[in-house]
Amino acid sequence: MNLVKAFKTGQRYMELCPKDKALSYSFPELKIINHIKTAKKYLPPIIIALAVWQYYMPAQLAVTIIAILFALSLPVQGIYWLGKRSQSPLPLNLVDCYNHIQSKLIEKKILVENKETNEKLTFESFMKLITLSKKHFGNYFAQDDSSETHF
């Protein structure tokens, strides 16, 4: 996967992921997305403060440039990591959950059963399925109505 494709995939994955607080304990990418959005919000004032610091304080120019480049690289690193994560294969413990949610969506005739199972299960396909499930089932992600949730 080349660099540009990883960034585009990371941005698409960032928009795709559901913003559910309950899922952030299981998926680190939801925390990374939150950190990236926070960095986009607070990074311009930090860079301006670093430039003002360089002007008024007798700091070396190289130190300021390195600090600014480091601050700018943090969201870029996060988006690149999201791009790589979205295309990585789904671990075996999540494949069962994927199949359960998919069978519930097929049962409710929201998805059509796919005869070819040659597709590679990735985190991106799992997040698409979770988003679809949340849209149709609410916050319970295809749990049975008769089953009680214990917190």
Summary of the structure (lengths in Angstrom):
residues: 151
radius of gyration: 20.6
end to end distance: 40.7
largest distance: 68.3
contacts: 373
relative contact order: 0.15
helix: 72%
strand: 1%
